[in-house]
Structures are given as C-alpha cells and as structure tokens.
Amino acid sequence: MSRALEIVEPAPREPCRPWPRHVLSAAQWSDLVREPVTLLAAWADPMQVLALFEDPFSETILLVSVAMDAGFYPALSPHHPGARFYERMIRDLWGHMAAGGDDGSWLDHGHWPHSKPLAIRPGPRPPTADPPEFQPVPEDTLMQWPIGPIGLGIGEAHHLRLTLDGTRIVRAESRLGYTHKGALTLMRSKSPRIAARFAARLAGDSTVAHSIAFAKATEAALAVLAPPRAVGLRGLMLRLERIATNLDDLGTIAGMVGAPEAQARCGVRQEYLRRGLADAFGHRLMMDCVVPGGVSADADANGLAALRQVLAALEDEIPQIRYLFGTGVLAARLTGLGVIAGGDAAQRCRVRLRAIDRDTGAAIDLLTDLPEGQLAVVLPLESGEGLGKAASARGDIWHWLRLDHGQIAAVFPRDPGWALWPLAEAALASSEARDAGSICASLGLPVSGMDL
C-alpha cells in the first residue's frame, strides 16, 4: 500500500461514487499534501475544502475533504505550486483562507456587490475594493509587457503580464476572471437536466466533454446508467469534438508562425467537420446534445452518413498536414520552443496529430457499429454525491456534484486550464518575448472554463 493510501484509508468516508470521499483531519490533509501525489482539482463548499488527487504509485483516485478551522485550511500550494489558482478561487468564492498559501484574488476583480458570494453569509463589498495587482518589477533594468485582457480579433479575455530583461522573458504572470459567469450559483438548486445547459456552456471548445463529465457525475450520484445507444453517441460526439478542437489548435499555431498552407488545410477540414456536425446533431458544437441520463435526441441518419465522408477525407489529408508540421518553417520555429516536461511546441503538435488519427479511426468504427435502443433514462429524485470524468482535447475534465432529493446542492467543474496555465507560465520563463504567442497557442490555453 502506498503512503498516500495509508494516510487516507483510516479516515471516515462519505458515499461518493465511483470514488468515496475521505474526510480528513487537518493533520491528515497536511500529511497527504506532502506526498508525491498529483493534484487534479481543489474547490470548496460553505463548510469544507475538497481536493482531488491521483496517487501515481497505486494509480488510485483520491477524493478528500477537510473542515474549516476558524476560516482556515492547510494550504496546498507550498507543495503543489499550481494549487495557488485554486486557493485564490476558493478565497474569492467561499472566503476560506489557505494557511501559509496564496492570498491573492482570481475571480473577484473588485466589482462584485458582495464578497465571498458562495459563503453561508456573503460579505459586504469594501468601499475601497481594488482589483488585484501584478507582482512589482524586481529591478530597474527590467520592464513589464502587458498582453490583454482584450486583444486583436475574437478571443477569450485574459491578461498575461511578462517581465522582460531586454527581449528575454524572466517571469510570466497570468490573471483571469474577466468572463466570470457565476456558473456555480446558476447551477445550484436546479435539477441536473436544467443545470446541464450551464455545464455545456462552460467552454465552447469542450462543450461535449463538459456535458459528459457532468452527466457522468449525476448518473454516478444517482446510481443510474445511460442506455447503450446514448453511450455510443456520446463517445462519437466526444471524439468528433476533439478532432475539431485539435484541428483548430493546429491551424492557430500554423497561423502564428507564418505557415499559411498548413493553416488553410486545418481550417478547411475543421469547417467541413463542423458542417457535418450541424447536419448530424443539429449544432456545430453539439451543444445540449448530452444530458444526464443519456442524450437529448437521436442523430440524423443522413448526417451520420455525411460525417463518414468527412472523416474519410480527413484521413486522406492528415499525412500532408503531418508533413507540413514536420518540415519547413513550422519545424524550424516550433522545435525547442516553450519546453516543459511534456516536450516542446513541435512535440505538442505531433501529439495533436496522433490524437486526430486515433479519434478519426475510432469515430469511423463507432459510426459503423452504433447500438440501437432508447436514448435516455428517467432520473430519480434522490440524494447522492458523484464524480464524472471526460477526456477533452485540452486534457481531462472532472465534474463533482452533490444532489439533495434531485436538486443540485453543490457543484464544481474542473477544466484543463487549471493545469495548463501554470505550465504556460513555466514555459514562457526564459523564452524570447516574440515567441510568447506561439508558446501560448501550442498549449491551447482555455480561459472560459476557469472563469466559472
């Protein structure tokens, strides 16, 4: 048994499905945080802070919680640096403070009518409230370059502050929260079928993945299973969404480094796919097609036949796209760019191309062998707690919720951006300022799913 399991196993359990929630003492929480476990997410409710870990030694998912002690909980960020964003979000929404952690703001920019809006008793807005500041420039020889929150074209609002020594980036600091939606409050006290519309709108490039993760969390909490045809259609939609998102990312990267042929090929293939999705599922993004208990409607038979042709044409095109990314200006500009543990920008493009290959083949197989039968099941009006997971093009998406007689009492969606933005800050450090846009594009940084 791993050390992490030895810590959590003696703790009381709450019946969350498919993984129980271990209720830890502050000492157990602190001991677990020091172990070499991977932090997947952290969030809160009015009485406690929750965290989701993966133990690499036992390959076990660990869901844990710790009660507040005079408004404080043991910090995660001293041992998991990426947790500072979660600690800021928890502070802004619930007012819980991380003892020894990050006390900055994330979502609250000083404009809310109340502070800590998800607390049992929201606080008043101080009359002198100001938006959070970036770190000061440490030396007179350095300068800061602000990028955002509003940039050229249509894009998500985010602010990236680069500290430069000449043309070299010495520090990158990000701030989000400009498109805060109040999603957690909007989903609370609603039935899962109604709340699913908010889950689907957390991130437009991952609407299916978020919808599936939310649906799986609901079905786990209620111990129900979606029908086989619904599962098959969900799997098909998820793979098609990942293909479209990866094509969009590759096209964006090609445009950033000045490779118009690769950009055009990716853009054309994505557009044909989006049109096929609209014909088959009634929406280019497949929004609201996945619901807790199944799917909202069946796919159009003629649209599915058209999707087969789109995917066959994409299979024929992928070798040329791969060639373009492996040679010429793309290979020259991306190799060695934005190096982090997972490789450089060129490696990240190769990963996307392999993912398109796999998903295209799997989608064709699903189109050939979709099961028949009902599309959804009725959800009981019962209580429960559940976790759901779906793999988006950006990374894994997790949804947690607690139901009280069929209504959502608490909910949290974990978008891949929580893990990607700390990686972006690390990748940008020691890079050239002119490469900042290409590095960010290579990571496919999402914003909306973190602005909640």
Secondary structure as GFF3:
##gff-version 3
##sequence-region A 1 452
A	DSSP	alpha_helix	3	8	.	.	.	ID=ss1
A	DSSP	beta_strand	13	14	.	.	.	ID=ss2
A	DSSP	beta_strand	16	17	.	.	.	ID=ss3
A	DSSP	beta_strand	21	24	.	.	.	ID=ss4
A	DSSP	alpha_helix	26	34	.	.	.	ID=ss5
A	DSSP	beta_strand	38	45	.	.	.	ID=ss6
A	DSSP	beta_strand	48	55	.	.	.	ID=ss7
A	DSSP	beta_strand	60	67	.	.	.	ID=ss8
A	DSSP	beta_strand	72	74	.	.	.	ID=ss9
A	DSSP	alpha_helix	83	94	.	.	.	ID=ss10
A	DSSP	beta_strand	97	99	.	.	.	ID=ss11
A	DSSP	beta_strand	114	115	.	.	.	ID=ss12
A	DSSP	beta_strand	123	124	.	.	.	ID=ss13
A	DSSP	beta_strand	143	147	.	.	.	ID=ss14
A	DSSP	beta_strand	159	165	.	.	.	ID=ss15
A	DSSP	beta_strand	168	175	.	.	.	ID=ss16
A	DSSP	alpha_helix	183	187	.	.	.	ID=ss17
A	DSSP	alpha_helix	192	200	.	.	.	ID=ss18
A	DSSP	three_ten_helix	204	206	.	.	.	ID=ss19
A	DSSP	alpha_helix	207	222	.	.	.	ID=ss20
A	DSSP	alpha_helix	228	257	.	.	.	ID=ss21
A	DSSP	alpha_helix	260	281	.	.	.	ID=ss22
A	DSSP	beta_strand	290	291	.	.	.	ID=ss23
A	DSSP	beta_strand	294	295	.	.	.	ID=ss24
A	DSSP	alpha_helix	301	326	.	.	.	ID=ss25
A	DSSP	alpha_helix	328	334	.	.	.	ID=ss26
A	DSSP	alpha_helix	345	368	.	.	.	ID=ss27
A	DSSP	beta_strand	384	391	.	.	.	ID=ss28
A	DSSP	beta_strand	396	404	.	.	.	ID=ss29
A	DSSP	beta_strand	407	414	.	.	.	ID=ss30
A	DSSP	alpha_helix	417	428	.	.	.	ID=ss31
A	DSSP	three_ten_helix	433	435	.	.	.	ID=ss32
A	DSSP	alpha_helix	436	443	.	.	.	ID=ss33
A	DSSP	alpha_helix	448	451	.	.	.	ID=ss34
###
